[in-house]
């Protein structure tokens, strides 16, 4: 029996060495084709390199080149949010604008909260109204609890109800070294990205009825981390944990809570963060070799907000990061 076992072990080892020898013989001989950005959507999306550009905060969508694609002309509304009302922070641009447009196309009125980019907010309001729905614009700092309370009150006054809450506003700024992360910077990130979410949710929940939902914007950085976004990654991981806990907390009220966690998305957030040369290569290290456009992320918010589509989903984090295994 021992001889038989040894004989089999030798046979398997010889087999492994044979497989290895074949691979070694071919190593380096295969011609690798240049990797291109993946185009698998309803229309073609911009690819790096982009024009070098840098913006001052909070960023201006109207100045972004190429312009973010948010209107999803291929998306046909089917009443998934019919008769509802939503409030979206950071709704003036980027993911927030795309979500506002698709929400409206699905029958939802939208309150658009923003910091101070009036031109972007006006464009989003016009886009919502072009879908045949009502829109209001609310300007303020999400880190201030008083603003969240007044924003919810204004939403209820304008639309008579509140069904979907989208905490989305964010502050992000890369640092190359830990010692460069000042207390002021750290505090602003936490105040916007964590306090802002908490403030809005606390103000809104008493007005949500069964079937209502909260869809938060998380990030791949809250899953994988980011060496130059220490504070931002911390807050996004906190948002994921907050949503999972809040989903349990609110389940008996019939209110669902979920997160969409995007990878790189072409919005003003990043040109108002990174330097111009890095912006030109933004998203090129993903499996898709390009950043997402806002309209590629917004359908996930519709899915998680609609009681027709996700009535049994709460406390989940949905990553949309352009594939796993990128550099």
Secondary structure by P-SEA (a helix, b strand, c coil): caaaaaaaaaaaaaaaaaaaaaaaaaccccccccccccccccbbbbcccccccccccccccccccccccccccccccccccccccccccccccaaaaaaaaaaaaabbbbbbbbccaaaaaaaaaaaaaaacbbbbbbbcccccaaaaaaaaaaaaaacccccbbbbccbbbbbbcccccccaaaaaaaaaacaaaaaaaaaaccccccccbbbbbbbccccccccccaaaaaaaaaaaaaaaaaaaaaaccccbbbbbbbbcccccccccccccaaaaaaccccccccbbbcccccaaaaaaaaccccccccccbbbbcccccccc
